Amino acid sequence: MTWMAFFITFVVWFNHAPLLVAIQSTLGLDDQQIKTLLILNVALTIPARIVIGMLVDSFGPRNIYSLLLLITGAFCFFFSLSTSFEMLALARFLLGFAGAGFVIGIRMISEWFPARQLGLAEGIYKGLGNIGSAAAAISLPTLALVLGGDEGWRYATGITGVIAIIYAGIYYMSVRDTPAGSTYFKPNKSGGLAVTSKSDFIQYLLINIPMYGALSLLTWKVQLLGLISHTALIGINAVLIVLFLFQSKKIYNVNAEIFQKPVEKIHQYKFKQVTILSLAYAVTFGSELAVVSMLPLFFKNVFLVPVALAGVFGACFAAMDIMSCPSGGWISDKFGRKKSLIVLLFLASVGFFVMSRINADWPIEVAVITMMCSSFFLGSAAGCVFAVVPLIRRSLTGQIAGIVGAYGNIGAVIFLTVFSFVSTPAFFITIAASIFVAAVAAILLDEPKDKMFEVLPDGSVQMIEVH
């Protein structure tokens, strides 16, 4: 039920991508406006994953996933009924909210599966959900053509909204947050992630800076397109600074007690785990999003293949998620989470280094195999990341998943920006080097312990078996 919810959110999130030509033709948009829609589609996802992570920990996956599906379904109608670029832009910005659905399922799956199976379960959830974008690309153009010709994109995107709203009701009526008799652990305080030491508090503040930096970078890219003024750019950046300071104050309020007295050892966890996993997800899922967007053009230019065939080669990179994410989770369960993550990151780094050497002299079959092997290691490493996330602190899983998941989008923004300034080989080398740094950082990761402790609503402590 939960991977299907994730699948539908990805269909909704990317329902515009295969229909952009029709949308551009219907409303007379220029290329800059189309580029702006693509940028706006990922902008809200970064803060939304943080907010949704907090909400799911406090109110449960069943309520929040149902609500998210309901709201994003309504946003689909807004998009499909748009009659101007301004309406389209606002609707696309709001639909970035759908990308936050991923973190809800991470918490839900962690409640229903034991740790020895959790990597595989989370990998299946992630892999099958991610193909929602591919399903949208395959089905929506045909649906639009059948239903309405030039205006068919309105019906196609509207239908995805209907599906989301119907499934919101199905999901709410069909699932529970926990198995019968299990406790759903909630954070004691809301408004920010609870940390357990002063140094962790500083890390938490620092890890938030790139999130606002990515939003500032997106704003700068929109300004370069000439769609907002320099004055507006300065104003938006000023607002982002104010929001960061406000969030920092909220985080301090949640964690004020750690400055008064040390947290008991039984309640402690290390925030470095979150930092390392965020970096690992930024270089895995972030590079995946960036590479998927440029691979078709790469194959077309290097090997001079038809556009349709180049698109198929590009789609193969993303399609590997179906196998790689569950495989990464299974490898993590079988051979140890820390060791598996390090090895898979290293192999992904090697894969991208080899990809940087691809040129027209290579047999195209070898190039495709190299690309798919790199994708497999990349997706498997991303699966390993979310095999660890639920084992850091059960009651905070949604918030931790929100931070780590947001870094996937941050990585995509950074890599795509790099790609706009360098050659393709240099782009692949940059990704390879970034993944290698993450592999080295993963050496500092702590393997999850056999037991974790959680505080019940009445203040008592309960031990949870992890393995």
Salt bridges, closest charged atoms under 4 A:
ASP57 OD1 - ARG107 NH1 2.64
GLU111 OE2 - ARG107 NE 2.87
GLU111 OE1 - ARG394 NH1 3.93
GLU151 OE1 - ARG154 NE 2.56
GLU257 OE2 - LYS189 NZ 3.38
ASP333 OD1 - ARG337 NH2 3.17
ASP446 OD2 - LYS270 NZ 3.32
ASP446 OD1 - LYS272 NZ 3.43
ASP450 OD1 - HIS467 NE2 3.76
GLU454 OE2 - ARG393 NE 3.92
